[in-house]
Amino acid sequence: MISCPHGGVAAALSGSAGHAVLMGGLPVRTAGEVLTVVGCRHTVDGVPAPCASVRWTADGDGVLIDGVPVVTDSTAGMCFTAGLVPQGPPVVAAVRGGVMCG
C-alpha cells in the first residue's frame, strides 16, 4: 500500500505500464509509472495543496522492463501537487496476504 505523507492513497492507473509483467500474480511496477493520489488533505497556510501524484527515481543499474527500471523497496519516490511541487516521500507499507480463519 502506498500513500502520501498526508494520508492520501496512491494507485496506478488501470492499464498503465508494467502490467505485462507479473510477479506472484501482481503487476511489477516501473519507474516510468506515475501513481495518482486521492484523498490528500494537505494545506499550506489554510490553502489546499493536496498531493496528486507519486513519481519514482530508480537506479538504472537494476532490473529493467522494456528499458525502464523496476521499482523496488529501495527506490526513491516523491509526492507532488498537480503543479509538480514536491510534497515529501511516499509512505510504503507492506500488505500481508494469506488465509484468515474466523
JOSULFEN-V440941 format. One record per backbone hydrogen bond with DSSP energy under -1.0 kcal/mol. NH is the residue of the N-H (numbers start at 1). CO is the residue of the C=O. E is the energy in kcal/mol with one decimal. If there is no record, write none. Layout:
BEGIN
nh->NH co->CO e->E
nh->NH co->CO e->E
END
This chain:
BEGIN
nh->3 co->91 e->-2.5
nh->4 co->8 e->-2.3
nh->7 co->4 e->-1.7
nh->9 co->38 e->-2.7
nh->10 co->2 e->-2.9
nh->11 co->36 e->-2.4
nh->16 co->13 e->-1.8
nh->19 co->16 e->-1.1
nh->23 co->26 e->-2.9
nh->26 co->23 e->-1.5
nh->28 co->21 e->-2.6
nh->31 co->69 e->-2.9
nh->33 co->30 e->-1.7
nh->35 co->54 e->-2.2
nh->36 co->11 e->-2.9
nh->37 co->52 e->-2.0
nh->38 co->9 e->-2.5
nh->44 co->47 e->-2.7
nh->47 co->44 e->-1.7
nh->49 co->42 e->-3.0
nh->52 co->80 e->-3.8
nh->53 co->80 e->-1.8
nh->54 co->35 e->-2.0
nh->55 co->78 e->-2.4
nh->57 co->76 e->-3.0
nh->62 co->59 e->-1.4
nh->65 co->68 e->-2.7
nh->68 co->65 e->-1.8
nh->70 co->63 e->-2.5
nh->71 co->29 e->-2.5
nh->75 co->72 e->-1.6
nh->76 co->57 e->-1.2
nh->78 co->55 e->-2.2
nh->79 co->88 e->-3.0
nh->80 co->53 e->-2.6
nh->81 co->85 e->-1.8
nh->84 co->81 e->-1.9
nh->87 co->79 e->-3.3
nh->91 co->3 e->-3.3
nh->93 co->1 e->-3.0
END
